[in-house]
Amino acid sequence: MRLKRKTDDTGENNIFWVTMTDLMTALVLVFIVLFFYTYMTSYYSKIQQDIEQNKASQALKESLQEQNIDSKVDISTGIVKISDLSLFTLNSAQLTPSGKAFLSKFSPAYLNSLFSNKYMSEHLDKIIIQGHTDSQTYKGKYSPDEQYMKNMDLSLRRAQVVAEYMMNTQYNKQNGSKLHKMIVVEGASYSDPIIINGKEDYNKSRRVELKLIMKK
């Protein structure tokens, strides 16, 4: 009886697995390169956006300073803080004469500065007008929860008054349709006080902030 010689296919199997290993390694490298490229592109795009927003915020700050408007502008965030010491009567959302005079000057300067900036005009999504109170308002007259909500109502009404005044003041009205979609009014009660040397500064805590939200 003649024995059939067994075929040794070890070499062919080795070639197959080596080939598959190389292919998988190449695919992994491709995915790594694509991921890295996407991440770096997004990273540098974010940096460029931050640079442009900082430039626009700086231009806004300079515009307000040139017109002798008393407000604080955070260049990195674009947040404008307005003290309400001269805006409203005590524990009220009623504008004082000096408050009306201030907003008559501030509102057109603020809005025209934003809309005249090419980057802001194209990328600005929301203008959040947020009211803040201090933790002493209504203290002792109500329970802590009632005090907080009374302050919430006050901060919201003050923010709304500022928003209404801005909408009705004189500014470049060709941007009116944009502004209708942008303005958001919020009340923060005394949830975000201004702390100096470990203590709340009641005067600075009472304020209205205007925050810029950019499109994603």
CYANA upper distance limits for C-alpha pairs under 8 A (distance plus 0.5 A):
  9 ASP  CA     13 ASN  CA      6.84
 10 THR  CA     14 ASN  CA      6.72
 11 GLY  CA     15 ILE  CA      6.76
 12 GLU  CA     16 PHE  CA      6.79
 13 ASN  CA     17 TRP  CA      6.76
 14 ASN  CA     18 VAL  CA      6.51
 15 ILE  CA     19 THR  CA      6.58
 16 PHE  CA     20 MET  CA      6.79
 17 TRP  CA     21 THR  CA      6.51
 18 VAL  CA     22 ASP  CA      6.71
 19 THR  CA     23 LEU  CA      6.74
 20 MET  CA     24 MET  CA      6.67
 21 THR  CA     25 THR  CA      6.61
 22 ASP  CA     26 ALA  CA      6.62
 23 LEU  CA     27 LEU  CA      6.74
 24 MET  CA     28 VAL  CA      6.67
 25 THR  CA     29 LEU  CA      6.73
 26 ALA  CA     30 VAL  CA      6.69
 27 LEU  CA     31 PHE  CA      6.78
 28 VAL  CA     32 ILE  CA      6.68
 29 LEU  CA     33 VAL  CA      6.63
 30 VAL  CA     34 LEU  CA      6.65
 31 PHE  CA     35 PHE  CA      6.49
 32 ILE  CA     36 PHE  CA      6.57
 33 VAL  CA     37 TYR  CA      6.52
 34 LEU  CA     38 THR  CA      6.58
 35 PHE  CA     39 TYR  CA      6.57
 36 PHE  CA     40 MET  CA      6.57
 37 TYR  CA     41 THR  CA      6.54
 38 THR  CA     42 SER  CA      6.66
 39 TYR  CA     43 TYR  CA      6.51
 40 MET  CA     44 TYR  CA      6.57
 41 THR  CA     45 SER  CA      6.55
 42 SER  CA     46 LYS  CA      6.65
 43 TYR  CA     47 ILE  CA      6.86
 44 TYR  CA     48 GLN  CA      6.66
 45 SER  CA     49 GLN  CA      6.69
 46 LYS  CA     50 ASP  CA      6.67
 47 ILE  CA     51 ILE  CA      6.72
 48 GLN  CA     52 GLU  CA      6.74
 49 GLN  CA     53 GLN  CA      6.58
 50 ASP  CA     54 ASN  CA      6.53
 50 ASP  CA     76 SER  CA      8.43
 51 ILE  CA     55 LYS  CA      6.73
 52 GLU  CA     56 ALA  CA      6.75
 52 GLU  CA    119 TYR  CA      7.38
 53 GLN  CA     57 SER  CA      6.60
 53 GLN  CA     76 SER  CA      8.28
 53 GLN  CA     78 GLY  CA      8.11
 53 GLN  CA    119 TYR  CA      7.99
 53 GLN  CA    120 MET  CA      7.93
 54 ASN  CA     58 GLN  CA      6.53
 54 ASN  CA     75 ILE  CA      6.05
 54 ASN  CA     76 SER  CA      6.13
 54 ASN  CA     77 THR  CA      7.98
 54 ASN  CA     78 GLY  CA      7.86
 55 LYS  CA     59 ALA  CA      6.69
 55 LYS  CA     75 ILE  CA      8.48
 56 ALA  CA     60 LEU  CA      6.70
 56 ALA  CA    114 LEU  CA      8.14
 56 ALA  CA    117 ASN  CA      7.16
 56 ALA  CA    119 TYR  CA      7.78
 56 ALA  CA    120 MET  CA      7.29
 57 SER  CA     61 LYS  CA      6.69
 57 SER  CA     73 VAL  CA      7.92
 57 SER  CA     74 ASP  CA      7.98
 57 SER  CA     75 ILE  CA      5.65
 57 SER  CA     76 SER  CA      7.99
 57 SER  CA     77 THR  CA      8.20
 57 SER  CA     78 GLY  CA      5.63
 58 GLN  CA     62 GLU  CA      6.69
 58 GLN  CA     75 ILE  CA      6.24
 59 ALA  CA     63 SER  CA      6.57
 59 ALA  CA    113 SER  CA      8.08
 60 LEU  CA     64 LEU  CA      6.80
 60 LEU  CA     73 VAL  CA      8.43
 60 LEU  CA    110 TYR  CA      7.54
 60 LEU  CA    113 SER  CA      6.29
 60 LEU  CA    114 LEU  CA      7.45
 61 LYS  CA     65 GLN  CA      6.68
 61 LYS  CA     72 LYS  CA      8.33
 61 LYS  CA     73 VAL  CA      6.29
 61 LYS  CA     75 ILE  CA      8.29
 62 GLU  CA     66 GLU  CA      6.51
 63 SER  CA     67 GLN  CA      7.08
 63 SER  CA    109 ALA  CA      7.68
 63 SER  CA    113 SER  CA      7.38
 64 LEU  CA     68 ASN  CA      6.83
 64 LEU  CA     69 ILE  CA      5.76
 64 LEU  CA     70 ASP  CA      8.20
 64 LEU  CA     71 SER  CA      8.19
 64 LEU  CA    106 PHE  CA      8.09
 64 LEU  CA    109 ALA  CA      7.10
 64 LEU  CA    110 TYR  CA      7.70
 65 GLN  CA     69 ILE  CA      6.29
 65 GLN  CA     70 ASP  CA      8.01
 69 ILE  CA    102 PHE  CA      8.32
 69 ILE  CA    105 LYS  CA      7.97
 69 ILE  CA    106 PHE  CA      6.97
 70 ASP  CA     82 ILE  CA      8.23
 71 SER  CA     80 VAL  CA      7.15
 71 SER  CA     81 LYS  CA      6.40
 71 SER  CA     82 ILE  CA      5.86
 71 SER  CA     83 SER  CA      8.15
 72 LYS  CA     80 VAL  CA      6.00
 72 LYS  CA     81 LYS  CA      5.66
 72 LYS  CA     82 ILE  CA      7.40
 73 VAL  CA     78 GLY  CA      6.81
 73 VAL  CA     79 ILE  CA      6.25
 73 VAL  CA     80 VAL  CA      5.00
 73 VAL  CA     81 LYS  CA      7.08
 74 ASP  CA     78 GLY  CA      5.76
 74 ASP  CA     79 ILE  CA      5.78
 74 ASP  CA     80 VAL  CA      6.99
 75 ILE  CA     79 ILE  CA      8.12
 77 THR  CA    211 LYS  CA      8.37
 77 THR  CA    212 LEU  CA      8.13
 78 GLY  CA    211 LYS  CA      7.02
 78 GLY  CA    212 LEU  CA      6.57
 79 ILE  CA    209 GLU  CA      7.12
 79 ILE  CA    210 LEU  CA      6.12
 79 ILE  CA    211 LYS  CA      5.18
 79 ILE  CA    212 LEU  CA      7.09
 80 VAL  CA    209 GLU  CA      6.07
 80 VAL  CA    210 LEU  CA      5.62
 80 VAL  CA    211 LYS  CA      7.19
 81 LYS  CA    207 ARG  CA      7.20
 81 LYS  CA    208 VAL  CA      6.47
 81 LYS  CA    209 GLU  CA      5.06
 81 LYS  CA    210 LEU  CA      7.10
 82 ILE  CA    207 ARG  CA      6.04
 82 ILE  CA    208 VAL  CA      5.69
 82 ILE  CA    209 GLU  CA      6.69
 83 SER  CA     87 LEU  CA      7.98
 83 SER  CA    203 ASN  CA      8.29
 83 SER  CA    204 LYS  CA      6.97
 83 SER  CA    206 ARG  CA      6.85
 83 SER  CA    207 ARG  CA      4.89
 83 SER  CA    208 VAL  CA      6.94
 84 ASP  CA     88 PHE  CA      6.51
 84 ASP  CA    206 ARG  CA      6.36
 84 ASP  CA    207 ARG  CA      5.39
 84 ASP  CA    208 VAL  CA      7.16
 85 LEU  CA    203 ASN  CA      7.57
 85 LEU  CA    206 ARG  CA      7.80
 85 LEU  CA    207 ARG  CA      8.31
 86 SER  CA     96 THR  CA      7.41
 86 SER  CA     98 SER  CA      6.71
 86 SER  CA     99 GLY  CA      6.09
 87 LEU  CA     95 LEU  CA      6.02
 87 LEU  CA     96 THR  CA      6.19
 87 LEU  CA     98 SER  CA      7.10
 87 LEU  CA     99 GLY  CA      4.26
 87 LEU  CA    100 LYS  CA      7.69
 87 LEU  CA    102 PHE  CA      8.20
 88 PHE  CA     92 SER  CA      6.81
 88 PHE  CA     93 ALA  CA      6.36
 88 PHE  CA     94 GLN  CA      5.93
 88 PHE  CA     95 LEU  CA      5.02
 88 PHE  CA     96 THR  CA      5.81
 88 PHE  CA     99 GLY  CA      7.01
 88 PHE  CA    158 ARG  CA      8.49
 89 THR  CA     93 ALA  CA      7.49
 89 THR  CA     94 GLN  CA      6.52
 89 THR  CA     95 LEU  CA      7.04
 89 THR  CA     96 THR  CA      6.57
 91 ASN  CA    137 THR  CA      7.56
 91 ASN  CA    154 LEU  CA      7.99
 92 SER  CA    154 LEU  CA      7.46
 92 SER  CA    158 ARG  CA      8.45
 93 ALA  CA    154 LEU  CA      7.09
 93 ALA  CA    157 ARG  CA      6.46
 93 ALA  CA    158 ARG  CA      5.35
 93 ALA  CA    161 VAL  CA      7.62
 94 GLN  CA    158 ARG  CA      8.30
 94 GLN  CA    161 VAL  CA      8.47
 95 LEU  CA     99 GLY  CA      5.96
 95 LEU  CA    100 LYS  CA      6.67
 95 LEU  CA    161 VAL  CA      8.48
 96 THR  CA    100 LYS  CA      6.78
 97 PRO  CA    101 ALA  CA      6.74
 98 SER  CA    102 PHE  CA      6.56
 99 GLY  CA    103 LEU  CA      6.72
100 LYS  CA    104 SER  CA      6.52
101 ALA  CA    105 LYS  CA      7.00
102 PHE  CA    106 PHE  CA      6.43
103 LEU  CA    107 SER  CA      5.95
103 LEU  CA    162 VAL  CA      8.17
103 LEU  CA    165 TYR  CA      7.65
103 LEU  CA    166 MET  CA      7.80
104 SER  CA    108 PRO  CA      7.71
104 SER  CA    165 TYR  CA      8.44
104 SER  CA    166 MET  CA      8.50
104 SER  CA    169 THR  CA      6.85
104 SER  CA    170 GLN  CA      8.34
105 LYS  CA    109 ALA  CA      7.17
106 PHE  CA    110 TYR  CA      6.46
107 SER  CA    111 LEU  CA      6.63
107 SER  CA    165 TYR  CA      8.39
107 SER  CA    166 MET  CA      5.80
107 SER  CA    169 THR  CA      7.27
107 SER  CA    170 GLN  CA      8.45
107 SER  CA    171 TYR  CA      8.10
108 PRO  CA    112 ASN  CA      6.23
108 PRO  CA    166 MET  CA      8.10
108 PRO  CA    169 THR  CA      7.35
108 PRO  CA    170 GLN  CA      6.49
108 PRO  CA    171 TYR  CA      5.13
108 PRO  CA    172 ASN  CA      8.19
109 ALA  CA    113 SER  CA      6.46
109 ALA  CA    171 TYR  CA      8.33
110 TYR  CA    114 LEU  CA      6.90
111 LEU  CA    115 PHE  CA      6.72
111 LEU  CA    171 TYR  CA      7.42
111 LEU  CA    172 ASN  CA      8.48
112 ASN  CA    116 SER  CA      6.30
112 ASN  CA    171 TYR  CA      6.92
112 ASN  CA    172 ASN  CA      6.86
113 SER  CA    117 ASN  CA      6.94
114 LEU  CA    120 MET  CA      6.40
114 LEU  CA    121 SER  CA      7.17
115 PHE  CA    120 MET  CA      6.95
115 PHE  CA    121 SER  CA      5.40
115 PHE  CA    175 ASN  CA      7.77
116 SER  CA    120 MET  CA      8.42
116 SER  CA    121 SER  CA      7.35
117 ASN  CA    121 SER  CA      6.40
118 LYS  CA    122 GLU  CA      6.75
119 TYR  CA    123 HIS  CA      6.49
119 TYR  CA    124 LEU  CA      8.41
120 MET  CA    124 LEU  CA      5.59
123 HIS  CA    214 MET  CA      6.18
123 HIS  CA    215 LYS  CA      5.98
124 LEU  CA    212 LEU  CA      7.55
124 LEU  CA    213 ILE  CA      6.81
124 LEU  CA    214 MET  CA      5.14
124 LEU  CA    215 LYS  CA      6.52
125 ASP  CA    182 MET  CA      6.56
125 ASP  CA    212 LEU  CA      8.14
125 ASP  CA    213 ILE  CA      6.09
125 ASP  CA    214 MET  CA      5.50
125 ASP  CA    215 LYS  CA      5.62
126 LYS  CA    181 LYS  CA      8.08
126 LYS  CA    182 MET  CA      4.74
126 LYS  CA    183 ILE  CA      6.44
126 LYS  CA    184 VAL  CA      7.39
126 LYS  CA    212 LEU  CA      6.49
126 LYS  CA    213 ILE  CA      5.43
126 LYS  CA    214 MET  CA      7.34
127 ILE  CA    182 MET  CA      5.95
127 ILE  CA    183 ILE  CA      5.36
127 ILE  CA    184 VAL  CA      6.63
127 ILE  CA    210 LEU  CA      7.04
127 ILE  CA    211 LYS  CA      6.16
127 ILE  CA    212 LEU  CA      5.45
127 ILE  CA    213 ILE  CA      6.84
128 ILE  CA    182 MET  CA      8.40
128 ILE  CA    183 ILE  CA      6.40
128 ILE  CA    184 VAL  CA      5.18
128 ILE  CA    185 VAL  CA      6.38
128 ILE  CA    186 GLU  CA      7.57
128 ILE  CA    209 GLU  CA      8.37
128 ILE  CA    210 LEU  CA      6.08
128 ILE  CA    211 LYS  CA      5.46
128 ILE  CA    212 LEU  CA      6.97
128 ILE  CA    213 ILE  CA      8.05
129 ILE  CA    159 ALA  CA      6.25
129 ILE  CA    160 GLN  CA      8.21
129 ILE  CA    162 VAL  CA      8.22
129 ILE  CA    163 ALA  CA      7.32
129 ILE  CA    183 ILE  CA      7.66
129 ILE  CA    184 VAL  CA      6.60
129 ILE  CA    185 VAL  CA      5.46
129 ILE  CA    186 GLU  CA      6.68
129 ILE  CA    208 VAL  CA      7.47
129 ILE  CA    209 GLU  CA      6.33
129 ILE  CA    210 LEU  CA      5.16
129 ILE  CA    211 LYS  CA      7.03
130 GLN  CA    155 SER  CA      8.08
130 GLN  CA    156 LEU  CA      7.78
130 GLN  CA    159 ALA  CA      6.03
130 GLN  CA    185 VAL  CA      6.49
130 GLN  CA    186 GLU  CA      5.13
130 GLN  CA    187 GLY  CA      6.04
130 GLN  CA    188 ALA  CA      7.26
130 GLN  CA    208 VAL  CA      6.16
130 GLN  CA    209 GLU  CA      5.66
130 GLN  CA    210 LEU  CA      6.85
130 GLN  CA    211 LYS  CA      8.28
131 GLY  CA    155 SER  CA      4.85
131 GLY  CA    156 LEU  CA      6.22
131 GLY  CA    157 ARG  CA      8.38
131 GLY  CA    158 ARG  CA      6.55
131 GLY  CA    159 ALA  CA      5.28
131 GLY  CA    186 GLU  CA      6.92
131 GLY  CA    187 GLY  CA      5.42
131 GLY  CA    188 ALA  CA      6.46
131 GLY  CA    189 SER  CA      7.75
131 GLY  CA    207 ARG  CA      6.79
131 GLY  CA    208 VAL  CA      5.08
131 GLY  CA    209 GLU  CA      6.99
132 HIS  CA    155 SER  CA      5.70
132 HIS  CA    187 GLY  CA      7.08
132 HIS  CA    188 ALA  CA      5.83
132 HIS  CA    189 SER  CA      5.80
132 HIS  CA    190 TYR  CA      6.41
132 HIS  CA    191 SER  CA      8.39
132 HIS  CA    192 ASP  CA      7.93
132 HIS  CA    193 PRO  CA      8.44
132 HIS  CA    205 SER  CA      7.08
132 HIS  CA    206 ARG  CA      5.94
132 HIS  CA    207 ARG  CA      5.79
132 HIS  CA    208 VAL  CA      6.52
132 HIS  CA    209 GLU  CA      8.40
133 THR  CA    137 THR  CA      7.81
133 THR  CA    151 ASN  CA      6.89
133 THR  CA    154 LEU  CA      8.21
133 THR  CA    155 SER  CA      6.53
133 THR  CA    188 ALA  CA      8.11
133 THR  CA    189 SER  CA      5.85
133 THR  CA    190 TYR  CA      5.44
133 THR  CA    193 PRO  CA      8.35
133 THR  CA    205 SER  CA      6.45
133 THR  CA    206 ARG  CA      4.90
133 THR  CA    207 ARG  CA      7.18
134 ASP  CA    189 SER  CA      8.04
134 ASP  CA    190 TYR  CA      5.61
134 ASP  CA    193 PRO  CA      7.07
134 ASP  CA    202 TYR  CA      5.84
134 ASP  CA    203 ASN  CA      8.08
134 ASP  CA    205 SER  CA      5.73
134 ASP  CA    206 ARG  CA      5.98
135 SER  CA    139 LYS  CA      7.77
135 SER  CA    190 TYR  CA      5.93
135 SER  CA    193 PRO  CA      8.30
135 SER  CA    202 TYR  CA      7.95
136 GLN  CA    202 TYR  CA      8.08
137 THR  CA    147 GLN  CA      8.20
137 THR  CA    151 ASN  CA      7.53
138 TYR  CA    142 TYR  CA      7.29
138 TYR  CA    147 GLN  CA      6.31
138 TYR  CA    150 LYS  CA      8.01
138 TYR  CA    151 ASN  CA      8.12
139 LYS  CA    144 PRO  CA      8.34
139 LYS  CA    147 GLN  CA      6.88
141 LYS  CA    147 GLN  CA      8.20
142 TYR  CA    146 GLU  CA      6.08
142 TYR  CA    147 GLN  CA      5.92
143 SER  CA    147 GLN  CA      6.44
144 PRO  CA    148 TYR  CA      6.61
145 ASP  CA    149 MET  CA      6.79
146 GLU  CA    150 LYS  CA      6.50
147 GLN  CA    151 ASN  CA      6.69
148 TYR  CA    152 MET  CA      6.62
148 TYR  CA    189 SER  CA      6.84
148 TYR  CA    190 TYR  CA      7.70
149 MET  CA    153 ASP  CA      6.66
149 MET  CA    189 SER  CA      7.70
150 LYS  CA    154 LEU  CA      6.77
150 LYS  CA    189 SER  CA      8.46
151 ASN  CA    155 SER  CA      6.45
151 ASN  CA    189 SER  CA      5.23
151 ASN  CA    190 TYR  CA      7.41
152 MET  CA    156 LEU  CA      6.57
152 MET  CA    187 GLY  CA      6.07
152 MET  CA    188 ALA  CA      6.43
152 MET  CA    189 SER  CA      4.52
152 MET  CA    190 TYR  CA      8.15
153 ASP  CA    157 ARG  CA      6.63
153 ASP  CA    187 GLY  CA      7.52
153 ASP  CA    189 SER  CA      7.96
154 LEU  CA    158 ARG  CA      6.67
154 LEU  CA    187 GLY  CA      8.23
154 LEU  CA    189 SER  CA      7.92
155 SER  CA    159 ALA  CA      6.72
155 SER  CA    186 GLU  CA      8.34
155 SER  CA    187 GLY  CA      5.28
155 SER  CA    188 ALA  CA      6.84
155 SER  CA    189 SER  CA      6.06
156 LEU  CA    160 GLN  CA      6.69
156 LEU  CA    185 VAL  CA      7.59
156 LEU  CA    186 GLU  CA      6.11
156 LEU  CA    187 GLY  CA      4.38
156 LEU  CA    188 ALA  CA      7.81
156 LEU  CA    189 SER  CA      8.37
157 ARG  CA    161 VAL  CA      6.68
157 ARG  CA    187 GLY  CA      8.15
158 ARG  CA    162 VAL  CA      6.89
158 ARG  CA    208 VAL  CA      8.31
159 ALA  CA    163 ALA  CA      6.74
159 ALA  CA    185 VAL  CA      6.55
159 ALA  CA    186 GLU  CA      7.12
159 ALA  CA    187 GLY  CA      7.36
159 ALA  CA    208 VAL  CA      7.05
160 GLN  CA    164 GLU  CA      6.57
160 GLN  CA    185 VAL  CA      6.48
160 GLN  CA    186 GLU  CA      8.45
161 VAL  CA    165 TYR  CA      6.62
162 VAL  CA    166 MET  CA      6.64
163 ALA  CA    167 MET  CA      6.72
163 ALA  CA    183 ILE  CA      7.93
163 ALA  CA    185 VAL  CA      7.74
164 GLU  CA    168 ASN  CA      6.75
165 TYR  CA    169 THR  CA      6.49
172 ASN  CA    176 GLY  CA      8.12
175 ASN  CA    179 LEU  CA      6.79
176 GLY  CA    180 HIS  CA      6.85
177 SER  CA    181 LYS  CA      7.46
178 LYS  CA    182 MET  CA      6.91
179 LEU  CA    183 ILE  CA      6.64
188 ALA  CA    192 ASP  CA      7.69
190 TYR  CA    205 SER  CA      8.10
192 ASP  CA    205 SER  CA      8.18
193 PRO  CA    200 GLU  CA      6.80
193 PRO  CA    201 ASP  CA      8.04
193 PRO  CA    202 TYR  CA      8.34
193 PRO  CA    205 SER  CA      5.51
194 ILE  CA    200 GLU  CA      6.16
194 ILE  CA    201 ASP  CA      6.21
194 ILE  CA    202 TYR  CA      8.05
194 ILE  CA    204 LYS  CA      6.67
194 ILE  CA    205 SER  CA      5.47
195 ILE  CA    199 LYS  CA      5.71
195 ILE  CA    200 GLU  CA      4.91
195 ILE  CA    201 ASP  CA      6.38
196 ILE  CA    200 GLU  CA      6.68
196 ILE  CA    201 ASP  CA      6.77
200 GLU  CA    205 SER  CA      7.91
201 ASP  CA    205 SER  CA      6.52
202 TYR  CA    206 ARG  CA      7.00
